[in-house]
Amino acid sequence: MSDDLASPDAHTGPGFTLDGEDLAFKPGDTILQAAHRASRYIPHLCWHPAFAAHGSCRLCTVQIDGRSGAACTVRAAAGLTVESNTDALNGHRKTLLQMLFVEGNHFCPSCEKSGHCLLQATAYQMGMEGPHFEAFYPARPVDASHPDILLDFNRCILCGLCVRASRDVDGKNVFAIGGHGIDTHLLVNSASGRLADTAMALGDRAANICPVGSILPKRRGFVIPIGQRQYDTQSVAEQEERQAP
């Protein structure tokens, strides 16, 4: 069962501290869920409030009573001391972001998702400088076979959100993640491996949940001009705080 189906009754005992601030939590909350509800930003890429935690990107790693843990998977508990906004943790996050950028083909100036991309916005939020590692420039395909949806494997960060959305909301199991290590990749569940040979539709949750530019609707490019997009007007931290329940 998804963490979001936990009891709505707030925890009535003592809460926990996040960067010195006391936070309440609901029974079953993870640290990230409680922080999100309190409009406290913890960087993340693979977590989404509508789905159970995946724990794959590790960007939400925090210090919990002096030990490292993923804020999206560790349950909140009374008396915990959690640190997130520290130089050491933010330095670790910048390194992870730099590795994501060089591992894939992320060319922000030419990407339709620029200004509306969680990876790009988080890099800005963390103050990520230019790449510190040699780019891989992997040869990955672009699947334009579907009449309404473009699938660009070059930008996939393996967050698993499309997998969970297609399985848990759409009931179609269009996507899966296969392979190991550096060869881990997104799979399309059709005999041909083409998106056109699946039941995916433009209105599916999986078609609209990608945090980067891997899954894009066709014939809608630059409808919202650069400079007027979600993260052009507010930082990702400000967006998270505004969208919190």
LODO-970644 format. One record per residue (C-alpha): residue in one letter; residue number from 1; x, y, z. Coordinates in pm, 1 decimal. Layout:
# LODO-970644
@residuo a num NUM c1 X c2 Y c3 Z $
...
***
This chain:
# LODO-970644
@residuo m num 1 c1 0.0 c2 0.0 c3 0.0 $
@residuo s num 2 c1 122.9 c2 347.1 c3 -82.9 $
@residuo d num 3 c1 254.2 c2 558.8 c3 204.3 $
@residuo d num 4 c1 2.7 c2 824.2 c3 95.2 $
@residuo l num 5 c1 -283.3 c2 605.0 c3 215.2 $
@residuo a num 6 c1 -170.2 c2 630.5 c3 576.9 $
@residuo s num 7 c1 -407.8 c2 751.5 c3 847.5 $
@residuo p num 8 c1 -493.7 c2 1121.7 c3 809.2 $
@residuo d num 9 c1 -473.0 c2 1174.1 c3 1184.8 $
@residuo a num 10 c1 -163.3 c2 1371.8 c3 1277.3 $
@residuo h num 11 c1 90.9 c2 1222.1 c3 1514.5 $
@residuo t num 12 c1 0.6 c2 1368.5 c3 1852.7 $
@residuo g num 13 c1 329.5 c2 1302.8 c3 2035.0 $
@residuo p num 14 c1 661.0 c2 1480.8 c3 1986.5 $
@residuo g num 15 c1 784.2 c2 1525.6 c3 1633.1 $
@residuo f num 16 c1 1134.8 c2 1524.9 c3 1490.5 $
@residuo t num 17 c1 1373.1 c2 1803.7 c3 1398.0 $
@residuo l num 18 c1 1482.5 c2 1888.6 c3 1044.7 $
@residuo d num 19 c1 1777.3 c2 2127.3 c3 1033.5 $
@residuo g num 20 c1 1684.2 c2 2242.7 c3 1382.8 $
@residuo e num 21 c1 1314.6 c2 2299.3 c3 1313.0 $
@residuo d num 22 c1 1048.5 c2 2088.5 c3 1484.0 $
@residuo l num 23 c1 822.9 c2 1901.8 c3 1241.5 $
@residuo a num 24 c1 508.4 c2 1701.4 c3 1310.9 $
@residuo f num 25 c1 428.8 c2 1389.1 c3 1113.5 $
@residuo k num 26 c1 141.3 c2 1154.0 c3 1041.6 $
@residuo p num 27 c1 150.6 c2 782.2 c3 1122.8 $
@residuo g num 28 c1 336.4 c2 603.1 c3 844.2 $
@residuo d num 29 c1 501.8 c2 919.6 c3 710.1 $
@residuo t num 30 c1 852.1 c2 907.8 c3 576.4 $
@residuo i num 31 c1 1083.0 c2 1196.7 c3 657.3 $
@residuo l num 32 c1 1036.8 c2 1334.1 c3 305.5 $
@residuo q num 33 c1 657.4 c2 1314.7 c3 323.8 $
@residuo a num 34 c1 652.9 c2 1501.8 c3 653.8 $
@residuo a num 35 c1 896.7 c2 1762.3 c3 521.6 $
@residuo h num 36 c1 692.2 c2 1809.9 c3 201.8 $
@residuo r num 37 c1 373.9 c2 1858.3 c3 402.6 $
@residuo a num 38 c1 548.2 c2 2120.5 c3 615.7 $
@residuo s num 39 c1 678.7 c2 2302.1 c3 303.7 $
@residuo r num 40 c1 1037.6 c2 2209.2 c3 385.1 $
@residuo y num 41 c1 1238.4 c2 2129.2 c3 73.9 $
@residuo i num 42 c1 1459.1 c2 1820.5 c3 58.0 $
@residuo p num 43 c1 1606.8 c2 1770.1 c3 -291.9 $
@residuo h num 44 c1 1474.0 c2 1466.2 c3 -478.8 $
@residuo l num 45 c1 1422.7 c2 1332.2 c3 -831.3 $
@residuo c num 46 c1 1260.9 c2 988.5 c3 -811.5 $
@residuo w num 47 c1 1007.8 c2 1065.3 c3 -535.0 $
@residuo h num 48 c1 654.6 c2 1183.8 c3 -611.1 $
@residuo p num 49 c1 385.3 c2 1245.2 c3 -346.9 $
@residuo a num 50 c1 133.6 c2 1032.0 c3 -538.4 $
@residuo f num 51 c1 344.5 c2 715.3 c3 -530.8 $
@residuo a num 52 c1 527.1 c2 490.3 c3 -288.7 $
@residuo a num 53 c1 897.5 c2 562.4 c3 -253.6 $
@residuo h num 54 c1 1144.7 c2 420.1 c3 -503.2 $
@residuo g num 55 c1 1472.0 c2 514.2 c3 -334.5 $
@residuo s num 56 c1 1679.3 c2 508.1 c3 -652.0 $
@residuo c num 57 c1 1825.9 c2 856.0 c3 -702.7 $
@residuo r num 58 c1 1964.1 c2 900.9 c3 -347.1 $
@residuo l num 59 c1 1944.7 c2 1277.5 c3 -386.8 $
@residuo c num 60 c1 1727.9 c2 1297.0 c3 -75.5 $
@residuo t num 61 c1 1997.1 c2 1138.2 c3 143.7 $
@residuo v num 62 c1 2000.8 c2 1304.1 c3 484.6 $
@residuo q num 63 c1 2178.7 c2 1253.4 c3 814.5 $
@residuo i num 64 c1 1949.2 c2 1088.3 c3 1069.7 $
@residuo d num 65 c1 2095.3 c2 1091.7 c3 1418.8 $
@residuo g num 66 c1 2435.7 c2 1103.5 c3 1253.0 $
@residuo r num 67 c1 2374.8 c2 818.3 c3 1007.0 $
@residuo s num 68 c1 2294.6 c2 843.9 c3 636.9 $
@residuo g num 69 c1 1952.1 c2 745.2 c3 506.2 $
@residuo a num 70 c1 1715.4 c2 821.9 c3 219.2 $
@residuo a num 71 c1 1450.4 c2 1065.5 c3 339.5 $
@residuo c num 72 c1 1197.2 c2 910.2 c3 100.5 $
@residuo t num 73 c1 1220.0 c2 563.7 c3 258.7 $
@residuo v num 74 c1 1308.5 c2 620.5 c3 626.3 $
@residuo r num 75 c1 1000.9 c2 653.2 c3 844.8 $
@residuo a num 76 c1 960.8 c2 961.1 c3 1058.6 $
@residuo a num 77 c1 982.5 c2 892.0 c3 1430.8 $
@residuo a num 78 c1 958.4 c2 1100.8 c3 1743.0 $
@residuo g num 79 c1 1285.0 c2 1248.3 c3 1859.2 $
@residuo l num 80 c1 1485.3 c2 1198.6 c3 1538.5 $
@residuo t num 81 c1 1744.3 c2 1462.5 c3 1457.9 $
@residuo v num 82 c1 1757.7 c2 1504.2 c3 1080.2 $
@residuo e num 83 c1 2002.6 c2 1720.5 c3 888.0 $
@residuo s num 84 c1 1954.1 c2 1797.9 c3 519.5 $
@residuo n num 85 c1 2076.9 c2 2145.4 c3 431.0 $
@residuo t num 86 c1 2446.4 c2 2106.1 c3 509.8 $
@residuo d num 87 c1 2753.2 c2 2180.7 c3 300.8 $
@residuo a num 88 c1 2855.6 c2 1813.9 c3 303.2 $
@residuo l num 89 c1 2517.3 c2 1680.7 c3 190.0 $
@residuo n num 90 c1 2469.2 c2 1950.9 c3 -72.5 $
@residuo g num 91 c1 2818.9 c2 1877.5 c3 -204.1 $
@residuo h num 92 c1 2724.5 c2 1510.3 c3 -230.2 $
@residuo r num 93 c1 2407.0 c2 1607.0 c3 -417.8 $
@residuo k num 94 c1 2598.0 c2 1824.5 c3 -662.1 $
@residuo t num 95 c1 2826.7 c2 1532.1 c3 -740.4 $
@residuo l num 96 c1 2528.7 c2 1303.0 c3 -801.7 $
@residuo l num 97 c1 2372.8 c2 1562.8 c3 -1030.5 $
@residuo q num 98 c1 2696.2 c2 1608.2 c3 -1224.9 $
@residuo m num 99 c1 2714.1 c2 1231.6 c3 -1272.8 $
@residuo l num 100 c1 2356.2 c2 1222.3 c3 -1402.3 $
@residuo f num 101 c1 2429.5 c2 1497.1 c3 -1653.0 $
@residuo v num 102 c1 2742.6 c2 1332.8 c3 -1794.2 $
@residuo e num 103 c1 2592.7 c2 981.4 c3 -1793.6 $
@residuo g num 104 c1 2309.8 c2 1085.2 c3 -2028.1 $
@residuo n num 105 c1 2273.7 c2 1330.4 c3 -2314.0 $
@residuo h num 106 c1 2126.9 c2 1632.4 c3 -2136.1 $
@residuo f num 107 c1 2161.3 c2 1937.9 c3 -2358.9 $
@residuo c num 108 c1 1941.6 c2 2189.7 c3 -2180.1 $
@residuo p num 109 c1 1953.9 c2 2476.5 c3 -2434.9 $
@residuo s num 110 c1 1800.1 c2 2255.5 c3 -2704.7 $
@residuo c num 111 c1 1561.1 c2 2056.9 c3 -2484.0 $
@residuo e num 112 c1 1186.3 c2 2118.4 c3 -2500.4 $
@residuo k num 113 c1 1164.1 c2 2049.7 c3 -2125.5 $
@residuo s num 114 c1 1405.4 c2 2332.0 c3 -2035.4 $
@residuo g num 115 c1 1250.3 c2 2546.3 c3 -1766.2 $
@residuo h num 116 c1 1013.1 c2 2266.9 c3 -1670.7 $
@residuo c num 117 c1 1273.4 c2 1999.1 c3 -1593.7 $
@residuo l num 118 c1 1324.1 c2 1882.4 c3 -1236.0 $
@residuo l num 119 c1 1681.6 c2 1770.9 c3 -1304.6 $
@residuo q num 120 c1 1777.4 c2 2109.9 c3 -1447.2 $
@residuo a num 121 c1 1596.5 c2 2300.2 c3 -1172.0 $
@residuo t num 122 c1 1757.9 c2 2091.6 c3 -897.8 $
@residuo a num 123 c1 2101.8 c2 2151.1 c3 -1048.9 $
@residuo y num 124 c1 2035.5 c2 2525.1 c3 -1031.3 $
@residuo q num 125 c1 1905.7 c2 2491.2 c3 -675.0 $
@residuo m num 126 c1 2218.3 c2 2303.2 c3 -565.3 $
@residuo g num 127 c1 2449.7 c2 2550.3 c3 -738.6 $
@residuo m num 128 c1 2593.2 c2 2284.3 c3 -967.2 $
@residuo e num 129 c1 2883.6 c2 2411.4 c3 -1172.7 $
@residuo g num 130 c1 2984.8 c2 2281.4 c3 -1514.2 $
@residuo p num 131 c1 3055.2 c2 1909.6 c3 -1550.5 $
@residuo h num 132 c1 3349.4 c2 1786.7 c3 -1345.2 $
@residuo f num 133 c1 3354.9 c2 1449.6 c3 -1521.4 $
@residuo e num 134 c1 3408.1 c2 1346.3 c3 -1880.9 $
@residuo a num 135 c1 3076.6 c2 1308.6 c3 -2062.7 $
@residuo f num 136 c1 2982.7 c2 957.4 c3 -2178.1 $
@residuo y num 137 c1 2781.5 c2 1069.6 c3 -2484.0 $
@residuo p num 138 c1 2600.4 c2 734.1 c3 -2501.5 $
@residuo a num 139 c1 2436.9 c2 627.8 c3 -2827.9 $
@residuo r num 140 c1 2071.4 c2 595.0 c3 -2728.4 $
@residuo p num 141 c1 1764.7 c2 581.3 c3 -2951.4 $
@residuo v num 142 c1 1474.0 c2 818.9 c3 -2990.9 $
@residuo d num 143 c1 1140.9 c2 642.5 c3 -3038.7 $
@residuo a num 144 c1 905.5 c2 855.0 c3 -3247.2 $
@residuo s num 145 c1 683.6 c2 563.7 c3 -3350.1 $
@residuo h num 146 c1 383.1 c2 665.4 c3 -3136.7 $
@residuo p num 147 c1 144.8 c2 911.4 c3 -3306.2 $
@residuo d num 148 c1 118.0 c2 1137.7 c3 -3001.2 $
@residuo i num 149 c1 418.9 c2 1073.4 c3 -2776.2 $
@residuo l num 150 c1 794.8 c2 1106.3 c3 -2824.8 $
@residuo l num 151 c1 1020.4 c2 880.1 c3 -2617.2 $
@residuo d num 152 c1 1381.8 c2 999.4 c3 -2589.2 $
@residuo f num 153 c1 1601.0 c2 750.3 c3 -2405.0 $
@residuo n num 154 c1 1890.0 c2 998.7 c3 -2402.6 $
@residuo r num 155 c1 1736.7 c2 1198.0 c3 -2117.8 $
@residuo c num 156 c1 1606.8 c2 915.2 c3 -1898.5 $
@residuo i num 157 c1 1738.9 c2 926.9 c3 -1540.4 $
@residuo l num 158 c1 1581.3 c2 592.4 c3 -1438.1 $
@residuo c num 159 c1 1359.6 c2 751.2 c3 -1173.6 $
@residuo g num 160 c1 1097.9 c2 481.3 c3 -1234.8 $
@residuo l num 161 c1 805.0 c2 722.7 c3 -1217.6 $
@residuo c num 162 c1 669.0 c2 623.2 c3 -1559.0 $
@residuo v num 163 c1 696.1 c2 256.0 c3 -1458.3 $
@residuo r num 164 c1 494.4 c2 311.8 c3 -1141.2 $
@residuo a num 165 c1 240.3 c2 541.3 c3 -1306.8 $
@residuo s num 166 c1 173.3 c2 301.4 c3 -1593.6 $
@residuo r num 167 c1 142.3 c2 5.3 c3 -1359.9 $
@residuo d num 168 c1 -38.1 c2 156.5 c3 -1060.8 $
@residuo v num 169 c1 -258.0 c2 424.1 c3 -1223.0 $
@residuo d num 170 c1 -298.9 c2 336.4 c3 -1591.5 $
@residuo g num 171 c1 -298.9 c2 -41.4 c3 -1539.2 $
@residuo k num 172 c1 -100.7 c2 -94.2 c3 -1859.0 $
@residuo n num 173 c1 257.0 c2 -183.3 c3 -1756.0 $
@residuo v num 174 c1 397.2 c2 -4.2 c3 -2059.2 $
@residuo f num 175 c1 743.1 c2 45.8 c3 -1903.8 $
@residuo a num 176 c1 997.7 c2 -150.4 c3 -1703.6 $
@residuo i num 177 c1 1359.4 c2 -105.5 c3 -1599.2 $
@residuo g num 178 c1 1607.5 c2 -373.7 c3 -1699.4 $
@residuo g num 179 c1 1979.8 c2 -439.9 c3 -1702.3 $
@residuo h num 180 c1 2240.8 c2 -396.8 c3 -1430.9 $
@residuo g num 181 c1 2488.6 c2 -128.4 c3 -1333.4 $
@residuo i num 182 c1 2590.5 c2 100.8 c3 -1617.5 $
@residuo d num 183 c1 2371.6 c2 -102.5 c3 -1852.3 $
@residuo t num 184 c1 2048.6 c2 -32.3 c3 -1660.8 $
@residuo h num 185 c1 1793.2 c2 114.4 c3 -1899.0 $
@residuo l num 186 c1 1425.6 c2 183.1 c3 -1956.9 $
@residuo l num 187 c1 1232.4 c2 -86.3 c3 -2143.1 $
@residuo v num 188 c1 912.2 c2 -62.9 c3 -2344.9 $
@residuo n num 189 c1 691.7 c2 -367.1 c3 -2287.6 $
@residuo s num 190 c1 605.3 c2 -461.6 c3 -2643.4 $
@residuo a num 191 c1 733.1 c2 -736.9 c3 -2869.1 $
@residuo s num 192 c1 893.2 c2 -480.0 c3 -3097.5 $
@residuo g num 193 c1 1018.3 c2 -256.7 c3 -2815.6 $
@residuo r num 194 c1 840.5 c2 36.1 c3 -2983.3 $
@residuo l num 195 c1 603.4 c2 266.0 c3 -2798.3 $
@residuo a num 196 c1 356.7 c2 254.2 c3 -3090.2 $
@residuo d num 197 c1 298.3 c2 -114.0 c3 -3018.5 $
@residuo t num 198 c1 172.4 c2 -52.4 c3 -2664.6 $
@residuo a num 199 c1 -160.9 c2 66.6 c3 -2528.6 $
@residuo m num 200 c1 -11.9 c2 395.6 c3 -2406.4 $
@residuo a num 201 c1 -223.1 c2 706.2 c3 -2467.9 $
@residuo l num 202 c1 -148.5 c2 1075.7 c3 -2437.3 $
@residuo g num 203 c1 -391.5 c2 1107.9 c3 -2145.8 $
@residuo d num 204 c1 -219.4 c2 838.2 c3 -1940.5 $
@residuo r num 205 c1 -56.2 c2 935.9 c3 -1611.9 $
@residuo a num 206 c1 266.1 c2 780.4 c3 -1737.8 $
@residuo a num 207 c1 270.0 c2 1018.1 c3 -2033.1 $
@residuo n num 208 c1 271.0 c2 1323.1 c3 -1808.6 $
@residuo i num 209 c1 485.4 c2 1234.5 c3 -1507.5 $
@residuo c num 210 c1 839.4 c2 1230.7 c3 -1648.3 $
@residuo p num 211 c1 1048.6 c2 1486.8 c3 -1452.5 $
@residuo v num 212 c1 1290.7 c2 1533.7 c3 -1743.1 $
@residuo g num 213 c1 1253.1 c2 1538.9 c3 -2122.0 $
@residuo s num 214 c1 1225.9 c2 1165.9 c3 -2192.7 $
@residuo i num 215 c1 849.4 c2 1145.7 c3 -2247.8 $
@residuo l num 216 c1 707.1 c2 1439.5 c3 -2441.2 $
@residuo p num 217 c1 377.8 c2 1507.6 c3 -2619.7 $
@residuo k num 218 c1 415.4 c2 1568.1 c3 -2990.0 $
@residuo r num 219 c1 308.9 c2 1891.2 c3 -3165.3 $
@residuo r num 220 c1 321.5 c2 2099.4 c3 -2846.8 $
@residuo g num 221 c1 679.8 c2 2218.1 c3 -2850.8 $
@residuo f num 222 c1 742.3 c2 2559.8 c3 -2697.3 $
@residuo v num 223 c1 373.4 c2 2638.5 c3 -2647.8 $
@residuo i num 224 c1 492.7 c2 2801.4 c3 -2324.4 $
@residuo p num 225 c1 786.2 c2 3025.2 c3 -2420.6 $
@residuo i num 226 c1 1124.6 c2 2995.4 c3 -2252.2 $
@residuo g num 227 c1 1130.4 c2 3242.7 c3 -1964.4 $
@residuo q num 228 c1 767.1 c2 3180.9 c3 -1868.3 $
@residuo r num 229 c1 798.3 c2 2818.8 c3 -1760.7 $
@residuo q num 230 c1 754.0 c2 2662.7 c3 -1418.3 $
@residuo y num 231 c1 1111.8 c2 2689.4 c3 -1293.3 $
@residuo d num 232 c1 1188.7 c2 3005.4 c3 -1489.1 $
@residuo t num 233 c1 973.0 c2 3205.8 c3 -1252.6 $
@residuo q num 234 c1 1034.1 c2 3019.7 c3 -925.6 $
@residuo s num 235 c1 1309.8 c2 2791.4 c3 -798.9 $
@residuo v num 236 c1 1235.7 c2 2425.2 c3 -736.5 $
@residuo a num 237 c1 1241.9 c2 2487.7 c3 -361.2 $
@residuo e num 238 c1 984.1 c2 2764.9 c3 -396.5 $
@residuo q num 239 c1 771.2 c2 2541.3 c3 -619.2 $
@residuo e num 240 c1 784.0 c2 2257.9 c3 -364.8 $
@residuo e num 241 c1 680.3 c2 2491.9 c3 -86.7 $
@residuo r num 242 c1 394.3 c2 2637.3 c3 -291.4 $
@residuo q num 243 c1 262.9 c2 2294.1 c3 -392.9 $
@residuo a num 244 c1 280.8 c2 2136.5 c3 -47.5 $
@residuo p num 245 c1 -60.6 c2 2037.8 c3 97.0 $
***
